[in-house]
Amino acid sequence: MTKPKEIFDRNTYRIEDSVGYLMARARTRLAKAVDVEFLPLDITHAQGCIVMMLASGRYATAAELARELYIDSAAMTRMVDRLEKRGLIDRMPRGDDRRVINLRLTGPGRALADALPDRYVAVLKKNFAGFTADEVDTLRTLLRKLLDGSAAAEAADKQEGK
């Protein structure tokens, strides 16, 4: 019986072929394209993500957003400050625990959240023009599998005290 081929091997590792490197480059390319698309709106890709995540109703605090987006709390605070200064979000103490500050989209923030999906879709259409629908579905499935596996690995590490 032959030994199965290793997926990742130190002896054949090359940065330019690294899955992590390629994913990071792809993410950067998409983020830059979104930044260009958002220029007329005077917001960045990162700020647009915050607006969209608040609009989803699944996130309510800067801490939740920072955890989900892997952004340090200082950077998140700066982005929230900018969005608040522009009148797109409000900070509101949570009624049951005044130490917790909820974030809420204002009217202009909700209007922006309604306009952003068209711009995201335009960027995705342009950047995935050479892909079939099945290829995009496969990519989405594989990325979810990676994220689910990463979450499981993190949970196992926490349990082991790493």
Salt bridges, closest charged atoms under 4 A:
GLU16 OE2 - ARG14 NH2 3.11
ASP17 OD2 - ARG14 NE 2.94
GLU37 OE2 - ARG119 NH1 3.55
ASP81 OD1 - ARG91 NH2 2.65
GLU84 OE1 - ARG91 NH1 2.49
ASP90 OD2 - ARG104 NH2 2.81
ASP97 OD1 - ARG99 NE 2.98
ASP137 OD1 - ARG140 NH1 2.93
GLU160 OE1 - LYS162 NZ 3.50
